[in-house]
Amino acid sequence: MIEGLSHITLITSDLARMSAIMEQVLDGREVYSSGSETFSLSREKFFIVGGHWIAVMEGQSLPSRSYNHIAFKIAPSAIDAYRDRIERFGLDLRESRPRVEGEGHSLYFYDHDNHLFELHTGMLEERLERYRLGTKA
């Protein structure tokens, strides 16, 4: 039986730049750096972001962008501050998808390796309740 999420690994062409995104955009805390050692496939760093283990490992960037993404929960009051961080880093903000009233708000951005991140203000229970109502606002 699955007990929970263990970790997420992202491959990056620039470990220093991805580390800055983890720490300065996503409020991550570095808990490990392999330095010049390679215990896994390549040099790597581990971060705790929102209580989750995110591993970043050197390698080739994704060849293209898609809607596959990782979403982190943020407070509605923090959305403007996160937008400012994303813009200061020169990351590519993506327009949010159309939403029905009551399912929260999102900021989507791509990093330099074509990973898509979402910062979302809603919760699963809210979205399910809104969808249950079945009408668009």
Residue pairs with C-beta under 8 A, 6 or more apart in sequence:
5 52
6 53
7 46
7 52
7 53
7 54
7 55
8 52
8 53
8 54
8 55
8 70
9 54
9 55
9 56
9 57
10 18
10 54
10 55
10 56
10 57
10 113
10 115
11 56
11 57
11 58
11 59
11 60
11 61
11 62
11 113
12 18
12 56
12 57
12 58
12 59
12 61
12 111
12 112
12 113
13 58
13 59
13 60
13 61
13 112
13 113
14 112
14 113
15 43
15 44
15 45
15 56
15 58
17 112
18 56
18 111
18 112
18 113
19 30
19 45
19 47
19 56
20 89
21 89
21 91
21 111
22 28
22 30
22 45
22 47
22 49
22 54
22 56
23 29
23 30
23 47
24 85
24 89
25 82
25 85
25 86
25 89
25 91
26 47
26 49
26 50
26 72
26 117
27 49
27 50
28 47
28 48
28 49
28 54
29 47
29 48
29 49
30 45
30 46
30 47
31 46
31 47
31 48
32 44
32 45
32 46
33 44
33 45
33 46
34 40
34 43
34 44
34 45
35 43
36 43
37 43
38 44
40 57
41 57
41 59
42 57
42 58
42 59
43 57
43 58
44 55
44 56
44 57
44 58
45 55
45 56
46 53
46 54
46 55
46 56
47 53
47 54
47 55
47 56
48 54
49 72
50 72
50 73
61 112
61 113
61 114
62 113
62 114
62 115
63 114
64 114
65 110
65 114
65 116
66 114
66 116
67 116
68 116
69 108
69 115
69 116
69 117
69 118
70 115
70 116
70 117
70 118
71 106
71 117
71 118
71 119
71 120
72 117
72 118
72 119
72 120
73 120
73 121
73 123
74 82
74 119
74 120
74 121
75 121
76 104
76 105
76 121
79 105
79 107
79 119
79 121
82 107
82 119
83 93
83 107
86 93
86 107
86 109
87 93
91 109
91 110
91 111
92 109
92 110
93 107
93 108
93 109
94 108
94 109
94 110
94 116
95 108
96 105
96 106
96 107
96 108
97 106
99 105
99 106
100 130
100 131
100 136
100 137
101 130
101 137
102 126
102 129
102 130
102 137
103 122
103 126
103 127
103 130
103 131
104 120
104 121
104 122
104 123
104 126
104 127
105 120
105 121
105 122
106 118
106 119
106 120
106 121
107 118
107 119
108 116
108 117
108 118
109 116
109 117
110 116
110 117
111 117
